[in-house]
Amino acid sequence: MLRIRLSETGKKHDRKFRIVVGERRSKRDGKVVDTLGHWDPRNNILVVDKEKYAQWVQKGAQPAHSVQKLVK
């Protein structure tokens, strides 16, 4: 089962996140199927390819709660 979730990048106190599609059982920062965008919480910058997001949801990928809140 596929899951749309956040993957951490950046330094220890300067985290940035990628919005990725990956297998539910894989590690948070492990192997990914597709990258949909990124989020910088410090500067409140969110970039998401909404067409790709909609396609993956239609294919059956389940977004994590945090990703659902961001994309709204």
mmCIF file of the C-alpha atoms, coordinates in Angstrom:
data_MODEL
# 
_entry.id   MODEL 
# 
loop_
_atom_site.group_PDB 
_atom_site.id 
_atom_site.type_symbol 
_atom_site.label_atom_id 
_atom_site.label_alt_id 
_atom_site.label_comp_id 
_atom_site.label_asym_id 
_atom_site.label_entity_id 
_atom_site.label_seq_id 
_atom_site.pdbx_PDB_ins_code 
_atom_site.Cartn_x 
_atom_site.Cartn_y 
_atom_site.Cartn_z 
_atom_site.occupancy 
_atom_site.B_iso_or_equiv 
_atom_site.pdbx_formal_charge 
_atom_site.auth_seq_id 
_atom_site.auth_comp_id 
_atom_site.auth_asym_id 
_atom_site.auth_atom_id 
_atom_site.pdbx_PDB_model_num 
ATOM 1  C CA . MET A 1 1  ? 0.000  0.000  0.000   1.00 0.00 ? 1  MET A CA 1 
ATOM 2  C CA . LEU A 1 2  ? 1.299  3.433  -0.933  1.00 0.00 ? 2  LEU A CA 1 
ATOM 3  C CA . ARG A 1 3  ? 1.351  6.426  1.385   1.00 0.00 ? 3  ARG A CA 1 
ATOM 4  C CA . ILE A 1 4  ? 1.869  10.145 0.708   1.00 0.00 ? 4  ILE A CA 1 
ATOM 5  C CA . ARG A 1 5  ? 3.969  11.547 3.552   1.00 0.00 ? 5  ARG A CA 1 
ATOM 6  C CA . LEU A 1 6  ? 6.668  13.992 4.615   1.00 0.00 ? 6  LEU A CA 1 
ATOM 7  C CA . SER A 1 7  ? 10.350 13.104 4.324   1.00 0.00 ? 7  SER A CA 1 
ATOM 8  C CA . GLU A 1 8  ? 12.861 15.169 6.329   1.00 0.00 ? 8  GLU A CA 1 
ATOM 9  C CA . THR A 1 9  ? 15.797 16.998 4.765   1.00 0.00 ? 9  THR A CA 1 
ATOM 10 C CA . GLY A 1 10 ? 18.024 19.838 5.925   1.00 0.00 ? 10 GLY A CA 1 
ATOM 11 C CA . LYS A 1 11 ? 20.111 20.476 9.023   1.00 0.00 ? 11 LYS A CA 1 
ATOM 12 C CA . LYS A 1 12 ? 19.216 19.623 12.608  1.00 0.00 ? 12 LYS A CA 1 
ATOM 13 C CA . HIS A 1 13 ? 17.511 22.892 13.583  1.00 0.00 ? 13 HIS A CA 1 
ATOM 14 C CA . ASP A 1 14 ? 16.638 23.950 10.029  1.00 0.00 ? 14 ASP A CA 1 
ATOM 15 C CA . ARG A 1 15 ? 14.374 21.147 8.812   1.00 0.00 ? 15 ARG A CA 1 
ATOM 16 C CA . LYS A 1 16 ? 12.726 21.140 5.435   1.00 0.00 ? 16 LYS A CA 1 
ATOM 17 C CA . PHE A 1 17 ? 10.400 18.434 4.175   1.00 0.00 ? 17 PHE A CA 1 
ATOM 18 C CA . ARG A 1 18 ? 9.722  16.737 0.861   1.00 0.00 ? 18 ARG A CA 1 
ATOM 19 C CA . ILE A 1 19 ? 6.239  15.467 0.075   1.00 0.00 ? 19 ILE A CA 1 
ATOM 20 C CA . VAL A 1 20 ? 6.795  11.965 -1.281  1.00 0.00 ? 20 VAL A CA 1 
ATOM 21 C CA . VAL A 1 21 ? 4.918  8.821  -2.290  1.00 0.00 ? 21 VAL A CA 1 
ATOM 22 C CA . GLY A 1 22 ? 6.364  5.639  -0.850  1.00 0.00 ? 22 GLY A CA 1 
ATOM 23 C CA . GLU A 1 23 ? 5.546  2.179  0.379   1.00 0.00 ? 23 GLU A CA 1 
ATOM 24 C CA . ARG A 1 24 ? 3.819  2.262  3.765   1.00 0.00 ? 24 ARG A CA 1 
ATOM 25 C CA . ARG A 1 25 ? 6.284  -0.233 5.303   1.00 0.00 ? 25 ARG A CA 1 
ATOM 26 C CA . SER A 1 26 ? 9.441  1.571  4.151   1.00 0.00 ? 26 SER A CA 1 
ATOM 27 C CA . LYS A 1 27 ? 11.379 3.983  6.351   1.00 0.00 ? 27 LYS A CA 1 
ATOM 28 C CA . ARG A 1 28 ? 10.360 7.647  6.530   1.00 0.00 ? 28 ARG A CA 1 
ATOM 29 C CA . ASP A 1 29 ? 13.418 8.806  4.573   1.00 0.00 ? 29 ASP A CA 1 
ATOM 30 C CA . GLY A 1 30 ? 13.809 5.543  2.658   1.00 0.00 ? 30 GLY A CA 1 
ATOM 31 C CA . LYS A 1 31 ? 12.970 4.540  -0.884  1.00 0.00 ? 31 LYS A CA 1 
ATOM 32 C CA . VAL A 1 32 ? 10.352 6.722  -2.604  1.00 0.00 ? 32 VAL A CA 1 
ATOM 33 C CA . VAL A 1 33 ? 8.222  6.165  -5.693  1.00 0.00 ? 33 VAL A CA 1 
ATOM 34 C CA . ASP A 1 34 ? 7.609  9.827  -6.593  1.00 0.00 ? 34 ASP A CA 1 
ATOM 35 C CA . THR A 1 35 ? 8.246  13.314 -5.214  1.00 0.00 ? 35 THR A CA 1 
ATOM 36 C CA . LEU A 1 36 ? 5.260  15.667 -5.243  1.00 0.00 ? 36 LEU A CA 1 
ATOM 37 C CA . GLY A 1 37 ? 6.719  18.837 -3.743  1.00 0.00 ? 37 GLY A CA 1 
ATOM 38 C CA . HIS A 1 38 ? 8.382  20.375 -0.702  1.00 0.00 ? 38 HIS A CA 1 
ATOM 39 C CA . TRP A 1 39 ? 7.556  22.384 2.437   1.00 0.00 ? 39 TRP A CA 1 
ATOM 40 C CA . ASP A 1 40 ? 9.687  24.851 4.392   1.00 0.00 ? 40 ASP A CA 1 
ATOM 41 C CA . PRO A 1 41 ? 7.979  25.416 7.776   1.00 0.00 ? 41 PRO A CA 1 
ATOM 42 C CA . ARG A 1 42 ? 10.294 28.288 8.805   1.00 0.00 ? 42 ARG A CA 1 
ATOM 43 C CA . ASN A 1 43 ? 9.438  30.481 5.830   1.00 0.00 ? 43 ASN A CA 1 
ATOM 44 C CA . ASN A 1 44 ? 5.989  28.891 5.375   1.00 0.00 ? 44 ASN A CA 1 
ATOM 45 C CA . ILE A 1 45 ? 6.651  27.970 1.741   1.00 0.00 ? 45 ILE A CA 1 
ATOM 46 C CA . LEU A 1 46 ? 4.641  25.078 0.300   1.00 0.00 ? 46 LEU A CA 1 
ATOM 47 C CA . VAL A 1 47 ? 5.076  23.838 -3.273  1.00 0.00 ? 47 VAL A CA 1 
ATOM 48 C CA . VAL A 1 48 ? 2.869  20.892 -4.326  1.00 0.00 ? 48 VAL A CA 1 
ATOM 49 C CA . ASP A 1 49 ? 2.071  19.508 -7.773  1.00 0.00 ? 49 ASP A CA 1 
ATOM 50 C CA . LYS A 1 50 ? -1.681 19.155 -7.195  1.00 0.00 ? 50 LYS A CA 1 
ATOM 51 C CA . GLU A 1 51 ? -2.258 17.235 -10.437 1.00 0.00 ? 51 GLU A CA 1 
ATOM 52 C CA . LYS A 1 52 ? 0.235  14.539 -9.420  1.00 0.00 ? 52 LYS A CA 1 
ATOM 53 C CA . TYR A 1 53 ? -1.230 14.519 -5.900  1.00 0.00 ? 53 TYR A CA 1 
ATOM 54 C CA . ALA A 1 54 ? -4.740 13.945 -7.256  1.00 0.00 ? 54 ALA A CA 1 
ATOM 55 C CA . GLN A 1 55 ? -3.498 11.189 -9.584  1.00 0.00 ? 55 GLN A CA 1 
ATOM 56 C CA . TRP A 1 56 ? -1.808 9.305  -6.733  1.00 0.00 ? 56 TRP A CA 1 
ATOM 57 C CA . VAL A 1 57 ? -4.868 9.612  -4.500  1.00 0.00 ? 57 VAL A CA 1 
ATOM 58 C CA . GLN A 1 58 ? -7.008 8.326  -7.360  1.00 0.00 ? 58 GLN A CA 1 
ATOM 59 C CA . LYS A 1 59 ? -4.625 5.368  -7.763  1.00 0.00 ? 59 LYS A CA 1 
ATOM 60 C CA . GLY A 1 60 ? -5.137 4.484  -4.097  1.00 0.00 ? 60 GLY A CA 1 
ATOM 61 C CA . ALA A 1 61 ? -2.272 6.204  -2.245  1.00 0.00 ? 61 ALA A CA 1 
ATOM 62 C CA . GLN A 1 62 ? -3.364 7.353  1.205   1.00 0.00 ? 62 GLN A CA 1 
ATOM 63 C CA . PRO A 1 63 ? -2.111 10.770 2.354   1.00 0.00 ? 63 PRO A CA 1 
ATOM 64 C CA . ALA A 1 64 ? -0.841 11.103 5.911   1.00 0.00 ? 64 ALA A CA 1 
ATOM 65 C CA . HIS A 1 65 ? -2.826 13.379 8.209   1.00 0.00 ? 65 HIS A CA 1 
ATOM 66 C CA . SER A 1 66 ? -0.100 16.062 8.171   1.00 0.00 ? 66 SER A CA 1 
ATOM 67 C CA . VAL A 1 67 ? -0.017 16.087 4.359   1.00 0.00 ? 67 VAL A CA 1 
ATOM 68 C CA . GLN A 1 68 ? -3.816 16.344 4.156   1.00 0.00 ? 68 GLN A CA 1 
ATOM 69 C CA . LYS A 1 69 ? -3.735 19.428 6.391   1.00 0.00 ? 69 LYS A CA 1 
ATOM 70 C CA . LEU A 1 70 ? -0.982 21.061 4.303   1.00 0.00 ? 70 LEU A CA 1 
ATOM 71 C CA . VAL A 1 71 ? -2.590 20.471 0.916   1.00 0.00 ? 71 VAL A CA 1 
ATOM 72 C CA . LYS A 1 72 ? -6.033 21.823 1.910   1.00 0.00 ? 72 LYS A CA 1 
# 
